[in-house]
Amino acid sequence: MAGSGEQAFDYGFLLRISEDARTGEALNEYLSSRSYLAGYGPSQADDEAFALLRGPPPQQHVHALRWYRHIAALQPQMNGQATDTSTKGKRMQPPWCPPDGTELPKLRLYNSLTRTKEVFVPQHGNRVLWYCCGPTVYDASHMGHARSYISFDILRRILMNYFKYDVFYCMNITDIDDKIIKRARQNHLLEQYRAKKPSASQILQDVLTAREPFQAKLAETTDPDKKQMLERLDMAVTAALTPLQGAIKSGAADATIQSQAQVLLDEAKDLLSDWLDSQFGCQVTENSIFSLLPKYWEEEYHKDMDALNVLPPDVLTRVSEYVPEIVEFVKKIVDNGYGYESSGSVYFDTAKFDASSGHSYAKLVPEAVGDQKALQEGEGDLSISADRLSEKRSQNDFALWKASKPGEPSWESPWGKGRPGWHIECSAMAGSILGASMDIHGGGFDLRFPHHDNELAQSEAYFENNHWVRYFLHTGHLTIAGCKMSKSLKNFITIKDALAKHTARQLRLAFLMHSWKDTLDYSNNTMESAIQYEKFMNEFFLNVKDILRTPTDITGQFEKWEAEEIELNKSFYEKKEAVHEALCDNIDTRTALEEMRALVGQSNAYVAARKGAKLLPNRMLLQSIAQYLTDMFKTFGAIEGTEPIGFPVGKNGQNTDLESTVMPYLNVLSDFREGVRKIAREQKVTEVLQLCDAVRDDILPELGVRLEDHEGLRTVVKLVDRETLLKEREEKKKLEEEKRRKKEEAAKKKQEQEMAKQAKMKIPPSEMFRSETDKYSSFDDTGFPTHDAEGKEISKGQTKKLRKLYEAQEKLYNEYLQSNQNGS
């Protein structure tokens, strides 16, 4: 076989050899020094030499065999007929057909603008512009805030880390607001009041005075939740009033009276500060008073978000820093014809906007237009007086700029001194950062109307477009054990209180186990489900880590896959696909977590089956599954740090170095302990076995180490949070104590029954009914009752039942007599 420029194949010598064995040997020797595979097709000489052989040469003739196989493979055949061997044939690649493939699911998000799931399509390629309404910082952040911000943090992380979008996330801080102004004034006035150190009688008089408008307000309130809150406050004040009034009336010691007065002042601070504000609020003019309160609570809010592992926004805007931009925003809305000035305030003309071509008011909740209660809540407590309401052309109009009253902060504007309306802040700040249109706007469900509908209207009036927001996402409400949660109703749990009971991961898992857009009930049952889920997953991670620590060489980690591994791997990919489909379906983390739980359940069953057969599980497969699950939890924000597998041990994600450092020593300790236990069992030294158990049950849990002994298998070593292990130990002790108590109670009950039986055996049958005078009045000679307590003869049916009891007692009594005779 020769290419161009090479010497032709001289096969003449083969003709002189008659034996087949010698032919193969000679051909092999000839080809060992020649390039016999050059070119792309067999030459005529190759074909003729090939024809001389009756079959392939023996295996030891490597060159001849290789040449033979090559020529055999290249024998040109076309439709079963040989082609002309005098020309070179050229084999062609067959046509290639691409696979049909399957259509991948697309990400769909529930869009409040359409109230349905829509395919998510960013406006600018892979970049996503996202604005989220932040907190109004006048009090401690609560679980209602956590509901919104943890949920959006989960969505944001999934869009960035799973779907690989380039998310630009902007959030605001509302630090100018009617609630903030009123609370700041009240706090300031109450502090001044306390600083004056009023006498007990003055406190009593002022509280009684402040209580009159409070009780009038209570009587007028119709909202059941708000009324209940006010009633609780009134009851607390009454409970503090009575002792003080009694102490003053009885002439108690000054120290006692003053102590009671301070209790009353603490209980009545809300209604007293409200009364002080109504009397002196207009005299508070220093702007710094209104900035100290939001500054403090904003700092607390950021601490809470950090503790919850919520990512900070890329940009954070504060209303107080954007007043010039807000003024310009309002001016343009007025210039575009959608706003009007009235008494120093500026209002949005909803009717004119709605009538304009290309615009529509209340896109989110059109059925709420005209809801005066919602509209007034949107305007704020300080902006719904009769004179303010009369300034509007329509009750549906809302404030863009509010003329400041005495006792309110103010900024210069073309319409006089004033302050921003609530809704305008988000429009101006988001517009400044994100421009005329954003991909996603997020907020709580209760912000849809009027806040977000008003944002949409004024922003589209400013930009003269109809697509300021493409996708509006609203997180669901949060209830507490089924009851509505509200800061204004004083029915809330602060984030700090929640974190004192549960970890940030447990709270996040609780949120992940529910749909982000539906109501979430924060209750013991909800949190227990999250805790059990975390425990289930953590045990799997710990077991996989233990398997991976099993000594092996570098090649030993690659084990042959049997049917069990193939089946588990198939399930692994099916579950990954199911998780992906769930996340594409409106980021359904609830279903995703259930699929992940099912994957762990299948993996646990596989591990148990392998261990039951005294075989090691396939470490590479389990490692892949554990790493995938860990990556998903990192995507959800439930795991911090860079460790490849599992939840961090201890605080601040320091487990990677901890585990790699201490595990070799713990393995040595475990192996030593197992050797001691083996000798102690063989020698039957129970004291040593008890010491080994104490190391496992009492000493190592204090260090965050769990040992798990398995009959016939090596001891499993796991690093677990110390608090978790101590809790497990306490629960185990409680179970053991409960078991011991039940055992003692059963033994006691059995003893009492035996004693009662013994006492009953001593009673002669002739006496058993005679003591029951409340039932029977007459008896025969054997003591058997004949008449009931009223003197009526006992019926045949009753007599039959009593006869059975009599005969049973007769048998017992005879046994008693017999035992006494045997004993004597």
Salt bridges, closest charged atoms under 4 A:
ASP20 OD2 - ARG54 NH1 3.75
GLU25 OE1 - ARG22 NH1 3.26
ASP139 OD2 - ARG183 NH1 3.22
ASP153 OD2 - ARG157 NE 2.71
ASP153 OD2 - ARG508 NH1 2.80
ASP178 OD1 - LYS402 NZ 3.10
ASP178 OD1 - ARG419 NH1 2.99
ASP223 OD2 - LYS373 NZ 3.76
ASP234 OD1 - ARG211 NE 3.09
ASP266 OD1 - ARG194 NH2 3.23
ASP270 OD2 - LYS490 NZ 3.30
ASP274 OD1 - LYS182 NZ 3.74
ASP277 OD1 - ARG185 NE 2.71
GLU298 OE2 - HIS302 NE2 2.96
GLU298 OE2 - ARG318 NH2 2.81
GLU299 OE2 - LYS303 NZ 3.84
GLU300 OE2 - LYS303 NZ 3.40
GLU300 OE1 - LYS496 NZ 3.04
ASP304 OD1 - LYS496 NZ 2.78
ASP314 OD2 - ARG156 NH2 3.69
GLU321 OE2 - ARG318 NH1 3.10
GLU328 OE2 - LYS331 NZ 3.64
ASP349 OD2 - ARG393 NH1 3.17
GLU367 OE2 - ARG115 NH2 3.04
GLU379 OE2 - LYS392 NZ 3.50
GLU379 OE1 - HIS423 NE2 3.98
GLU408 OE1 - ARG419 NE 3.07
GLU455 OE1 - HIS441 NE2 2.67
GLU455 OE2 - HIS451 NE2 2.78
GLU455 OE2 - HIS452 NE2 3.96
GLU460 OE2 - LYS363 NZ 2.94
GLU464 OE1 - HIS359 NE2 3.09
ASP518 OD1 - LYS517 NZ 3.39
GLU534 OE2 - ARG505 NH1 2.79
GLU539 OE2 - ARG706 NH1 2.57
GLU539 OE1 - LYS718 NZ 2.90
ASP546 OD2 - ARG714 NH2 3.07
GLU565 OE2 - ARG610 NE 3.89
ASP585 OD1 - LYS117 NZ 2.75
GLU594 OE2 - ARG597 NH2 3.28
GLU595 OE1 - LYS575 NZ 3.06
GLU659 OE1 - LYS545 NZ 3.13
GLU659 OE2 - ARG549 NH1 3.28
GLU674 OE1 - ARG677 NH1 2.92
GLU674 OE2 - ARG681 NH2 3.57
ASP693 OD1 - ARG696 NH2 3.42
ASP697 OD1 - ARG696 NE 2.76
ASP697 OD1 - LYS732 NZ 3.92
GLU702 OE1 - ARG722 NH2 2.84
GLU702 OE2 - ARG729 NH2 2.87
GLU708 OE2 - ARG706 NH1 3.19
GLU708 OE1 - HIS710 NE2 3.75
GLU708 OE2 - LYS718 NZ 3.01
ASP709 OD2 - ARG673 NH2 2.86
ASP709 OD1 - ARG677 NH1 3.53
ASP709 OD2 - ARG696 NH1 2.81
GLU728 OE2 - ARG706 NH2 2.71
GLU737 OE2 - ARG740 NH2 2.17
GLU738 OE2 - ARG741 NH2 2.34
GLU744 OE2 - ARG740 NH1 2.35
GLU745 OE2 - ARG741 NH1 2.40
GLU790 OE1 - LYS792 NZ 3.90
